[in-house]
Amino acid sequence: MSSQHHSAPRLLEKAITNPGAVKINVEGAFIVDEDPRSKSPVRTEGVHYEGSDIRLPHHTGLVSHVAVDIGGSLAKLVYFTREIDSSDVGGRLNFMLFETHRIDLCIEVLKQLKEEYVRLHGPSPTELCVVATGGGAFKYYDKLKDALKVNIIREDEMQCLITGLDFFVTEIPNEVFTYSETEPMQFAEARPDVYPYLLVNIGSGVSMIKVSGPRQFERVGGTHLGGGTFWGILSLLTGARTFDEMLAMADSGDNSGVDMLVGDIYGMDYSKIGLKSTAIASTFGKVFRMKNDAEEAASNGEEPDVTFKNEDMSRSLLYAISNNIGQIAYLQSEKHQVKHIYFGGSFIRGHRQTMNTLSYAIRFWSKGEKQAYFLRHEGYIGAVGAFLRRQPVNWGRRTSLDGTTAPPDKETFDGHPKDHAL
Amino acid sequence: MSSQHHSAPRLLEKAITNPGAVKINVEGAFIVDEDPRSKSPVRTEGVHYEGSDIRLPHHTGLVSHVAVDIGGSLAKLVYFTREIDSSDVGGRLNFMLFETHRIDLCIEVLKQLKEEYVRLHGPSPTELCVVATGGGAFKYYDKLKDALKVNIIREDEMQCLITGLDFFVTEIPNEVFTYSETEPMQFAEARPDVYPYLLVNIGSGVSMIKVSGPRQFERVGGTHLGGGTFWGILSLLTGARTFDEMLAMADSGDNSGVDMLVGDIYGMDYSKIGLKSTAIASTFGKVFRMKNDAEEAASNGEEPDVTFKNEDMSRSLLYAISNNIGQIAYLQSEKHQVKHIYFGGSFIRGHRQTMNTLSYAIRFWSKGEKQAYFLRHEGYIGAVGAFLRRQPVNWGRRTSLDGTTAPPDKETFDGHPKDHAL
């Protein structure tokens, strides 16, 4: 489906019916796998740069905004740059990640982007503006405004997610994929029936949004067992400091070191209801018995031996949270009669076990009827949505970032429907 | 509904159509709130005796079996005794609880029951038998057999749960109730449409069973985030040793000490989608930011101050697990078109916060359309079911436990349908 491109007539029609829509020319957009720092004007240490920019080879208009999606734990930044070291027209979307508690660092980068913008265009009535979404757009509104002294435009989080996902699904080739152990990244085929779908966005918490059409969506549910739960519990149990450290531990762990399996209860399969002995019966359920056994041993003067490996606990919790989200997503998709389920959000991080568990859960519960879809820019759906929901202020009449004159774009992405009431 | 009694004709009809059914006379059964140790012939220290026996005032037949439901963490025992210190006919069901890792203690009690039985009846061809269910019926089969030298009859766990729940719902007054903060135990009214219902059994793990009729059931799902998860994670995080200690901590905790609330992300309500600032966004989601802030403070030479209270963590996890089960139960009830949801299993333990959270989740997700039901003997549903599924071997022709002659019972509980293929 990621290879499904809008035909020119359809886009033209959109541009006509939505004259105020965002005019980011996404024709021929594709993912560039190289070090983005070689292209970016921003050079700040301690910041995570994504390695997969999106090239927009035909966008020539001035882009006078950057977008930031400030979540509970992470802030995601998207900005547009011209190709610096080449004579190529067009430009690219750059992606950066910050921890929300270091919002000062994010603001620092925004300041640099503003300075770069002023360097190219001078102080003008068309100042750079920041499109902000996520809860932090509200919580840090004053802070952003005071520090940057630019216009801060707030966009609704759910609307941005939908705009962003629609863009990724319909415009970017090799963006959406399915996961299986034998084929970890099988790019999804184009399909005509985009809607309805369910978007499951896994950040600190989890939101599930049913999307029935380009402008129709509803948050149908979610769960507060999400990425924040994984990080929080594991950091307390294992002392690990980063998400990547936790995922690496999970990779080498064995959840049966802490999980109670069906076989631990039955001593065999519970075949009457189709539960294999290796199925998880209770996450962390082995701790009770092992601790009690150790206490008994200690009271008998024996050396108590009860240790739980950090690796095993990490794997257990990764399974538990992914599985749980998978089950709830499936049940919501049934309730709301949706076949296709997209998983996004920074929790996934392209991690194989996570995607494997989510995929397995959807296949298992749906008896193979439904499938989990993932995105290479899974963490930036909301930020890209926020970016696309703004029309460059002076689109079609002023010079672009690198000073060239920008003609009106003919093919644009309809990211900012005026008729949707938030 | 707990006050809905079978009419004599209906029970007679049952006894006729199911001549091999269990002949435990449940007519006029009721709950006795007194210390069961004053009545029980068993006196073993270190064992949990329930305080609410069930009197069966009209059961006079010999009962030659006891029942045990051995789960992943807990073993539940049910046995019948005559009234020892009175001239009353009938008898009572007694309830006892063991930790499964101390199965030796459970076996010790079973030995005492066998000795008591032999004392009353002498060694006879009608030996006491043990009806066992739960995974431990399989895992500990040889151990039970070797230690007790009695017949061990295994019954399917799901079937026992259904038999037990049907018994509690239809025969025992003041057993089933709904919970609300203003009325913590409102006994459920009789209702004619018993079926279909969903039974959510919360032990170490969670099973959800759709019951469409007295002999029709299907395990539709479950979750491995259950009582074992609560105990396991909290024992590792807080050092607490017993479930009751953990529940007591939860009572005095404030989950917002560790949970990320909507207000922590937004600084306000997220009113567009109806999420209040006090809603939980991410369980344990505050840990990430607080730990990182503390590290930063430490790197600046300040005193890092990051402690998470055991009470807050306990409350957070109790909320999370109860809420999650509530949501999945609701979604399963929707998928399977079931209105009434019963929550059983030893996790609940009559604990107010747990029942409040489960009740709230069902009301919230169903927009008030559905309700959560609880049982006073919530932990013993499977054990009682196992007990009722056996017909006393010599029913109607031999002497009873206390030596009196037992006439055939006229009104019996149809607990052992022969026509159900497991």
Interface residues (C-beta under 8 A of the other chain):
Chain A: G71 G72 S73 E99 T100 H101 R102 G134 G135 G136 F138 K139 D156 E157 M158 G203 S204 G205 R219 G221 T223 H224 L225 G226 G227 G228 T229 W231 G232 I233 S235 L236 L237 R241 V258 D259 M260 V262 D264 I265 Y266 G267 M268 Y270 K272 I273 I280 A281 S282 T283 F284 G285 K286 V287 F288 R289 K291 N292 D293 E295 E296 F308 M313 A320 N323 N324 Q327 I328 L331 Q332 E334 K335 W365 L422
Chain B: G71 G72 S73 E99 T100 H101 R102 G134 G135 G136 F138 K139 D156 E157 M158 G203 S204 G205 R219 G221 T223 H224 L225 G226 G227 G228 T229 W231 G232 I233 S235 L236 L237 R241 V258 D259 M260 V262 D264 I265 Y266 G267 M268 Y270 K272 I273 I280 A281 S282 T283 F284 G285 K286 V287 F288 R289 K291 N292 D293 E295 E296 F308 A320 N323 N324 Q327 I328 L331 Q332 E334 K335 W365 L422
